């Protein structure tokens, strides 16, 4: 399935490359069966959310990792890319503030990724 740090870095860097805002990685191991990690990022417009989402998917596919599922791409208010043990949540800024996943999953440990994003 590939090194988890590598996959997390690919996703975070793709978000950063498209000027994603407030990129966070949460370690949820042992807290849920949904995924071991959430990556959360946001954009200021639906156009930016689409661009971030497309970049994440493109970079992961180039590295040989394909999403199991993709939800919300049409509206681009909250896009979810499911890579199995990693789920990327790409939000429009207002949606992120409303749903506040960071607070909902506050028991998860926020991770700092090595390297430059």
C-alpha positions in Angstrom: 0.0 0.0 0.0 3.0 2.3 0.2 4.7 4.1 3.0 2.1 6.1 5.0 4.5 9.1 5.5 5.1 9.2 1.7 1.4 9.2 1.0 0.6 11.8 3.6 3.3 14.0 2.2 2.1 13.6 -1.3 -1.4 14.7 -0.3 -0.2 17.6 1.9 2.2 18.9 -0.7 -0.5 18.8 -3.4 -2.8 20.8 -1.2 0.1 23.3 -0.5 1.0 23.5 -4.2 -2.5 24.8 -5.0 -2.4 27.3 -2.1 -4.6 25.2 0.2 -5.1 26.9 3.6 -4.5 25.6 7.1 -3.5 22.1 6.1 -3.7 19.6 9.0 -3.0 15.9 9.4 -4.8 14.1 12.1 -3.7 10.7 13.4 -6.9 8.9 14.2 -5.5 5.4 14.8 -7.6 3.6 17.4 -10.3 6.2 17.4 -12.4 5.1 14.4 -12.6 2.5 11.7 -13.2 5.1 9.0 -9.5 5.8 8.5 -6.2 6.0 10.3 -5.5 9.6 9.1 -7.5 12.6 8.0 -5.9 15.4 6.0 -7.9 18.6 6.2 -7.4 21.6 4.0 -9.4 24.5 2.7 -9.7 26.9 -0.2 -11.3 30.3 -0.5 -13.5 29.5 -3.5 -15.1 26.4 -5.1 -12.7 26.9 -8.0 -9.7 26.6 -5.6 -11.3 23.6 -3.8 -11.6 21.9 -7.2 -8.1 22.7 -8.1 -6.8 21.3 -4.8 -8.8 18.2 -5.1 -7.7 17.6 -8.7 -4.0 18.1 -7.7 -4.3 15.7 -4.8 -5.9 13.0 -7.0 -3.4 13.6 -9.9 -0.3 13.4 -7.6 -1.6 10.3 -5.8 -2.4 8.5 -9.1 1.0 9.4 -10.5 2.5 7.7 -7.4 0.3 4.7 -7.9 -2.4 5.3 -5.3 -6.0 5.5 -6.5 -8.9 6.8 -4.5 -11.5 4.3 -3.4 -14.2 6.9 -3.5 -14.6 10.6 -4.2 -17.6 12.6 -2.9 -18.6 16.2 -3.2 -16.5 17.2 -6.3 -19.5 18.5 -8.1 -20.5 21.1 -5.5 -16.9 21.7 -4.3 -18.0 22.8 -0.8 -16.6 19.7 0.9 -14.8 17.2 -1.2 -13.8 13.8 0.3 -11.1 11.7 -1.3 -10.9 8.2 0.3 -7.6 6.5 0.0 -8.4 3.7 2.4 -6.4 4.4 5.5 -6.1 8.1 4.6 -9.1 10.4 3.9 -8.5 13.8 2.5 -11.1 16.5 3.3 -10.9 19.5 1.1 -13.3 22.3 2.2 -14.5 25.6 1.1 -13.4 27.9 4.0 -16.9 28.5 5.2 -17.9 24.9 5.2 -14.8 24.0 7.2 -15.6 26.5 9.8 -19.2 25.2 10.0 -18.3 21.5 10.3 -15.1 22.0 12.3 -13.7 18.5 11.9 -10.7 19.4 14.0 -13.0 19.9 17.0 -15.1 16.8 16.3 -11.9 14.7 16.1 -10.0 16.6 18.9 -8.9 13.3 20.4 -6.8 12.7 17.2 -3.2 13.7 17.4 -2.2 16.5 15.0 0.9 15.5 13.1 3.7 17.6 11.7 5.1 16.3 8.5 8.8 16.4 7.8 10.0 18.2 4.7 8.9 21.3 2.9 5.3 21.6 1.8 
